[in-house]
């Protein structure tokens, strides 16, 4: 017995038998996969699934597509680097205010990617990278300056024997 899987673009669902798939309210455009298929295909293009749509009429002629403006989703493409781990580390270890901005942008990368907004995901990734680096280098400069001040204060109080 075949086991079917379908996806909404962010998560895979299944396995389902053909009978169970009836209850899932799939659209003709929903990507479906099963072992013999090899690659994801729209449910309406698979002969044994066409009976699921006999009661669902196609869109009227001249009507807008079901998902207007949505580009075709490429399931093999990976989202841009999110910078989330780096942003969290920069926030905790270096500079809290700028790191938080990096985290906000990092959290938008995959959301935008899986909603079909590749350009928005790339922009969010670049912004997350920028703010992560700003946070890291601000923290690094602050550390070096504070160590210099601490060294100068300790030297002026004679805490370093042999240093005059």
C-alpha positions as CSV (number, residue, x, y, z in Angstrom):
1,X,0.0,0.0,0.0
2,X,1.4,3.4,-1.0
3,X,2.1,6.0,1.7
4,X,1.8,9.6,0.6
5,X,3.5,12.7,2.0
6,X,2.6,16.3,1.3
7,X,4.1,19.7,2.2
8,X,3.0,23.2,2.8
9,X,6.5,24.6,1.9
10,X,7.7,24.6,5.5
11,X,6.9,21.2,6.9
12,X,6.2,17.7,5.5
13,X,3.2,15.8,6.6
14,X,2.6,12.0,6.4
15,X,2.7,9.2,5.8
16,X,-0.9,8.9,4.7
17,X,-2.9,6.2,2.9
18,X,-5.0,7.3,-0.1
19,X,-8.1,7.1,2.2
20,X,-6.4,9.3,4.9
21,X,-5.3,11.8,2.3
22,X,-9.0,12.5,1.5
23,X,-9.4,14.1,4.9
24,X,-6.4,16.4,4.4
25,X,-8.2,18.8,2.0
26,X,-5.4,19.1,-0.4
27,X,-5.4,21.6,-3.3
28,X,-4.5,20.6,-6.8
29,X,-1.3,22.6,-6.4
30,X,-0.2,21.0,-3.1
31,X,3.2,19.2,-3.6
32,X,2.9,15.5,-2.9
33,X,5.5,12.7,-2.8
34,X,5.5,8.9,-2.5
35,X,8.4,6.4,-2.8
36,X,7.9,5.5,-6.5
37,X,7.5,9.1,-7.5
38,X,11.1,10.3,-7.1
39,X,10.4,14.0,-6.8
40,X,7.6,16.2,-5.5
41,X,4.7,16.9,-7.9
42,X,1.5,18.8,-7.6
43,X,-1.4,16.6,-6.4
44,X,-3.5,17.4,-9.4
45,X,-0.8,15.9,-11.8
46,X,-0.8,12.4,-10.1
47,X,-3.4,10.2,-11.7
48,X,-4.5,8.2,-8.6
49,X,-5.1,11.5,-6.7
50,X,-7.3,13.1,-9.3
51,X,-10.4,11.5,-7.7
52,X,-9.7,13.7,-4.6
53,X,-10.5,16.8,-6.7
54,X,-13.6,15.6,-8.6
55,X,-15.8,17.4,-6.1
56,X,-13.7,20.5,-6.2
57,X,-14.2,22.6,-9.3
58,X,-11.2,24.2,-11.0
59,X,-10.8,28.0,-10.7
60,X,-13.1,30.0,-13.0
61,X,-11.6,31.1,-16.3
62,X,-9.8,34.4,-16.0
63,X,-9.7,34.3,-12.3
64,X,-6.6,35.0,-10.2
65,X,-4.4,32.1,-9.1
66,X,-4.9,30.6,-5.7
67,X,-1.7,32.2,-4.4
68,X,-1.2,35.4,-6.4
69,X,2.3,36.8,-6.5
70,X,3.8,33.7,-5.0
71,X,6.8,32.4,-6.9
72,X,7.1,28.7,-7.5
73,X,8.9,27.3,-4.5
74,X,12.1,25.3,-5.1
75,X,12.3,22.6,-2.5
76,X,16.0,21.9,-3.3
77,X,17.0,25.5,-2.5
78,X,18.4,26.2,1.0
79,X,17.6,29.4,2.9
80,X,20.3,32.1,3.3
81,X,22.5,32.0,6.4
82,X,20.4,33.2,9.3
83,X,23.3,34.4,11.6
84,X,21.1,33.5,14.6
85,X,23.7,31.6,16.6
86,X,26.4,34.3,15.9
87,X,23.9,37.0,16.8
88,X,23.0,35.4,20.1
89,X,26.7,34.9,21.0
90,X,27.6,38.4,20.1
91,X,24.7,39.7,22.2
92,X,25.7,37.6,25.3
93,X,29.4,38.0,25.0
94,X,29.9,41.4,23.4
95,X,27.3,44.1,23.0
96,X,23.7,43.6,24.1
97,X,21.9,46.5,22.1
98,X,23.4,45.8,18.7
99,X,23.3,42.0,19.1
100,X,19.5,42.2,19.8
101,X,19.1,44.0,16.4
102,X,21.1,41.1,14.8
103,X,18.8,38.6,16.5
104,X,15.7,40.3,15.2
105,X,16.9,40.3,11.6
106,X,18.2,36.7,12.0
107,X,14.8,35.5,13.0
108,X,13.3,36.9,9.8
109,X,15.5,35.0,7.4
110,X,13.8,31.6,7.4
111,X,10.3,33.0,7.8
112,X,10.7,35.2,4.7
113,X,12.4,32.4,2.8
114,X,9.7,29.8,3.4
115,X,6.9,32.3,2.6
116,X,8.5,32.7,-0.8
117,X,10.2,36.1,-0.3
118,X,13.8,35.1,-1.3
119,X,14.9,38.8,-1.7
120,X,13.6,39.7,1.7
121,X,15.3,36.7,3.2
122,X,18.6,37.7,1.6
123,X,18.2,41.3,2.9
124,X,17.4,40.0,6.4
125,X,20.5,37.8,6.3
126,X,22.8,40.7,5.3
127,X,21.3,42.9,8.0
128,X,21.7,40.2,10.6
129,X,25.4,39.8,9.5
130,X,26.0,43.5,9.7
131,X,24.5,43.9,13.2
132,X,26.3,40.8,14.4
133,X,29.7,42.2,13.3
134,X,28.8,45.7,14.7
135,X,28.0,44.0,18.1
136,X,31.2,41.9,18.1
137,X,33.5,44.7,17.2
138,X,31.9,47.2,19.6
139,X,32.3,44.7,22.4
140,X,35.9,44.0,21.3
141,X,36.8,47.7,21.2
142,X,35.1,48.3,24.6
143,X,37.1,45.4,26.1
144,X,40.4,46.6,24.7
145,X,39.8,50.2,26.0
146,X,38.7,49.0,29.4
147,X,41.8,46.7,29.7
148,X,44.0,49.7,28.7
149,X,42.3,51.9,31.4
150,X,42.6,49.2,34.0
151,X,46.3,48.6,33.2
152,X,47.0,52.4,33.4
153,X,45.2,52.7,36.7
154,X,47.0,49.7,38.2
155,X,50.3,50.9,37.0
156,X,49.8,54.4,38.4
157,X,49.0,52.8,41.8
158,X,52.1,50.7,41.8
159,X,50.3,47.4,41.4
160,X,52.9,46.2,38.9
161,X,56.3,45.8,40.6
162,X,59.1,46.7,38.3
163,X,57.0,48.9,36.0
164,X,57.8,52.6,36.5
